[in-house]
């Protein structure tokens, strides 16, 4: 574990496990979580002989709780700072939710040779909010509601989200994991309220259309059809169409947090894509 200091003085915390000579896989977490959300996948790929890296986004987890830069341009620049410091070459970048947006924004700008493949899981691209160009998006009032709930009682909000729609635990017959709920709350409360508040705009209003069009490497787009956070129809299929080398894999009935609820299905699929 270590930290990298960005050009604007932010300390970005990261984990780096496995042989330095192995193929690197870098994981990008969702809002408002941390690198810890990737524990399952990091252990899985570590056991397969890969080098696994995950960082805490600025204002999240153990990274600096700064007052500015909570936008996709800074998120991508912070990723570049980590990949430069570790001199990662031919890396696979895997992003969940907001982390998927971060991956798209970074990969579209990455130095030649840095990235071999990318994976967008339950990811926010092309754009979440409803606009004239994106009539299937969510109304801005949805995101205003998230901001209001966070500002009013962040701790309770961070219990309600994982207990309900994030993992699909509000669905009839869902197998509820109290451990996942508690760990979501723990990760969320480690981060800064201002970073999480401003991050809502970053994940909901950033238009990743041009990023997706620019990406030259193979990209797997994985999305659950019962995603209640980033609705399937306005995300996965649209992103796959914009990518030059995109592959869409849909998961019938899976929730937004499917990496945590269904790692037995997702992990082998990620491995197959990486090896393919």
C-alpha positions in Angstrom: 0.0 0.0 0.0 1.2 3.5 -0.7 0.3 7.0 -1.9 0.9 9.1 -5.0 0.9 12.9 -4.8 -0.9 14.6 -7.7 0.2 17.9 -9.4 -2.3 19.7 -7.3 -1.0 18.2 -4.0 -3.6 15.5 -3.4 -2.5 12.2 -1.8 -4.1 9.3 -3.6 -4.0 6.0 -1.6 -3.5 2.8 -3.5 -3.0 -1.0 -3.0 -0.6 -2.9 -5.2 -0.5 -6.6 -4.7 1.2 -9.4 -6.7 4.3 -9.8 -8.9 5.5 -6.5 -10.4 6.3 -8.5 -13.6 2.7 -9.8 -13.9 0.0 -8.3 -16.1 -1.5 -5.4 -14.1 -5.2 -5.1 -13.5 -6.3 -1.7 -12.0 -9.7 -1.5 -10.4 -11.8 1.7 -10.1 -14.5 1.8 -7.5 -18.0 3.2 -7.5 -19.5 6.2 -5.6 -19.1 6.8 -2.7 -16.9 3.7 -1.9 -13.2 2.9 -1.9 -10.7 0.4 -3.2 -12.0 -2.0 -0.5 -15.1 -2.6 -2.7 -12.8 -4.7 -4.9 -11.6 -7.1 -2.2 -13.3 -10.1 -3.8 -12.0 -9.5 -7.3 -8.5 -8.5 -6.1 -8.1 -11.8 -4.2 -9.5 -13.8 -7.2 -7.1 -12.3 -9.7 -4.2 -12.3 -7.3 -4.7 -16.1 -7.0 -4.6 -16.3 -10.8 -1.1 -14.7 -10.9 -2.0 -11.1 -11.8 -0.8 -7.9 -10.3 -3.8 -6.1 -8.8 -4.0 -2.4 -8.1 -6.9 -0.3 -6.7 -6.9 3.3 -5.5 -9.2 5.5 -3.5 -10.6 8.3 -5.6 -9.8 11.8 -4.2 -12.1 12.6 -1.3 -12.9 8.9 -0.9 -11.5 6.3 1.5 -8.0 7.0 2.6 -7.1 9.6 -0.1 -6.9 13.3 0.8 -10.2 15.0 1.7 -9.7 18.0 -0.4 -12.0 20.9 -1.2 -11.7 20.9 -5.0 -11.3 18.7 -8.1 -14.3 16.4 -7.6 -14.9 16.0 -11.3 -14.1 13.5 -14.1 -11.2 15.5 -15.4 -9.4 15.4 -12.1 -10.4 11.8 -11.4 -8.8 10.7 -14.7 -5.7 12.8 -14.1 -5.4 11.2 -10.7 -5.5 7.8 -12.3 -2.8 8.9 -14.7 -0.7 10.0 -11.8 -0.9 6.5 -10.2 -0.3 4.7 -13.5 2.7 6.9 -14.2 4.2 6.5 -10.7 3.8 2.7 -11.0 4.8 2.7 -14.7 2.0 0.4 -15.6 2.2 -0.9 -19.2 -0.4 -3.0 -21.0 -2.8 -2.8 -18.0 -6.4 -3.9 -17.9 -8.7 -1.2 -16.3 -11.9 -2.4 -14.7 -14.4 0.2 -13.5 -17.7 -0.2 -11.6 -20.4 2.5 -11.8 -18.8 5.9 -11.4 -15.5 4.0 -11.7 -16.6 2.9 -15.2 -16.9 6.6 -16.1 -13.5 7.2 -14.7 -12.1 4.3 -16.8 -13.7 5.7 -20.0 -12.4 9.2 -19.3 -8.9 7.9 -18.5 -8.5 5.3 -21.3 -9.6 7.9 -23.9 -6.6 10.0 -22.8 -4.0 7.4 -21.7 -0.5 7.5 -23.0 0.2 4.9 -25.7 1.0 1.5 -24.3 -0.5 2.1 -20.9 -3.8 0.3 -21.5 -4.5 -3.1 -23.2 -8.2 -3.6 -22.4 -11.0 -2.1 -20.3 -14.1 -3.3 -18.6 -17.1 -1.1 -17.7 -19.4 -2.8 -15.1 -22.8 -1.3 -14.3 -21.2 1.9 -15.5 -22.5 5.4 -15.8 -21.6 6.1 -19.5 -22.6 7.4 -21.9 -24.5 9.9 -19.7 -27.0 9.4 -16.9 -29.0 12.6 -16.8 -31.9 13.3 -19.1 -31.0 15.8 -21.9 -32.4 16.6 -25.3 -29.7 14.3 -26.7 -30.4 11.6 -24.1 -34.2 11.4 -23.7 -34.0 8.1 -21.9 -31.9 9.4 -19.1 -33.0 10.1 -15.5 -34.5 13.5 -14.6 -32.2 15.9 -12.8 -34.6 15.7 -9.8 -33.4 12.2 -9.1 -29.9 13.5 -8.5 -31.1 16.5 -6.6 -32.9 14.0 -4.4 -29.6 12.1 -3.8 -27.9 15.4 -2.9 -30.7 16.4 -0.5 -30.6 13.0 1.3 -26.8 13.1 1.6 -26.8 16.6 3.0 -29.7 15.9 5.5 -28.3 12.6 7.0 -25.4 11.0 5.2 -25.1 8.1 7.6 -28.7 7.0 7.2 -28.6 7.6 3.5 -25.6 5.2 3.3 -27.6 2.6 5.1 -30.7 3.0 3.0 -29.0 2.8 -0.4 -27.3 -0.6 0.0 -30.2 -2.0 2.0 -32.5 -1.2 -1.0 -31.7 -0.6 -4.6 -27.9 -0.9 -4.8 -27.7 -4.6 -4.3 -31.4 -5.3 -5.3 -32.1 -6.3 -1.7 -35.5 -4.6 -2.0 -36.6 -7.2 -4.5 -38.9 -10.1 -3.5 -36.9 -13.2 -2.5 -33.5 -11.4 -2.5 -30.8 -13.0 -0.4 -29.8 -10.1 1.9 -26.2 -9.8 3.1 -25.9 -7.6 6.2 -22.1 -7.8 5.8 -22.4 -6.1 2.3 -24.7 -3.4 3.7 -22.4 -2.7 6.7 -19.3 -2.6 4.5 -20.9 -0.2 2.1 -21.8 2.1 5.0 -18.2 1.8 6.4 -16.6 2.7 3.1 -18.9 5.5 2.4 -18.4 7.1 5.8 -14.6 7.0 5.4 -14.9 9.5 2.6 -15.6 13.2 2.7 -19.2 14.6 2.5 -18.2 17.4 0.1 -16.4 15.0 -2.3 -19.5 12.7 -2.3 -21.9 15.6 -2.8 -20.0 17.1 -5.7 -19.3 13.6 -7.1 -23.0 13.2 -7.8 -22.7 15.9 -10.5 -19.6 14.2 -11.9 -21.2 10.8 -12.3 -24.6 12.0 -13.5 -23.9 14.9 -15.8 -20.6 14.0 -17.4 -21.2 13.1 -21.1 -18.8 10.3 -22.0 -19.9 9.9 -25.6 -16.7 11.3 -27.2 -14.5 9.3 -24.7 -16.2 6.1 -25.8 -15.7 6.9 -29.5 -12.0 7.6 -29.0 -11.1 4.4 -27.2 -9.1 2.0 -29.4 -8.7 -1.0 -27.1 -11.2 -3.9 -26.6 -13.8 -3.0 -24.0 -16.2 -5.4 -22.2 -19.4 -3.7 -21.2 -21.2 -5.7 -18.4 -24.6 -4.6 -17.1 -27.4 -6.2 -15.1 -30.9 -5.9 -16.5 -32.3 -5.1 -13.0 -29.9 -2.3 -12.3 -31.9 0.2 -10.2 -29.1 2.8 -10.0 -27.8 3.0 -13.6 -30.8 1.7 -15.6 -29.7 -0.9 -18.2 -31.4 0.5 -21.4 -29.8 3.9 -21.2 -26.3 2.7 -20.3 -24.7 -0.6 -21.3 -26.2 -1.1 -24.8 -25.6 2.5 -25.7 -22.0 2.4 -24.5 -21.3 -0.8 -26.5 -22.6 0.8 -29.7 -20.3 3.8 -29.3 -17.1 1.8 -28.7 -15.0 0.7 -31.7 -14.3 -2.7 -30.1 -17.0 -3.0 -27.6 -18.7 -6.2 -26.4 -21.9 -6.1 -24.4 -22.6 -8.8 -21.9 -26.0 -8.6 -20.2 -26.9 -10.3 -16.9 -30.6 -11.1 -16.6 -32.1 -9.8 -13.3 -28.7 -8.9 -11.8 -28.5 -5.7 -9.7 -26.2 -2.7 -9.8 -23.8 -4.2 -7.2 -23.6 -7.5 -9.1 -19.8 -7.7 -8.6 -20.5 -8.2 -4.9 -23.7 -10.2 -5.1 -22.7 -12.5 -7.9 -18.9 -12.7 -8.0 -19.1 -16.4 -8.8 -20.6 -15.4 -12.2 -18.8 -12.1 -12.9 -15.2 -13.1 -11.9 -14.8 -16.0 -14.4 -16.3 -13.7 -17.2 -13.8 -11.0 -16.4 -11.0 -13.5 -16.5 -12.2 -14.9 -19.8 -12.3 -11.4 -21.4 -8.8 -10.6 -20.1 -7.4 -13.9 -21.4 -9.4 -13.8 -24.7 
